[in-house]
């Protein structure tokens, strides 16, 4: 099964994960939130996601194209990780991914 990862500026990813539980309470266990703090670099984000992902496939929803969370995920994808990236995270997009 493809994992769903939310990668966003802190505390947005965790907040979106909480919102996911409103519509899909049983599906929130499939959602992983990665809050990126202001002191993290794209390399830090890549390292953290690589560790969490292992060899699994994931759909990654990011908050802002071109920002640190997005750049970290792009680094991961360029390195060969099995990820699909969608930027511009919003609630309807996330709920649709859970259904």
Number of C-alpha atoms within 10 A of each C-alpha: 7 12 16 22 24 26 29 27 20 15 13 18 24 19 14 21 21 15 16 21 15 12 13 13 11 11 14 17 12 13 21 18 21 23 18 22 14 9 6 12 15 19 16 15 24 22 16 15 18 17 9 13 16 10 10 13 15 17 16 21 26 26 21 17 13 12 13 25 30 26 19 23 26 19 16 21 16 10 11 8 19 16 21 15 14 16 16 12 20 12 12 10 12 19 17 8 12 17 8
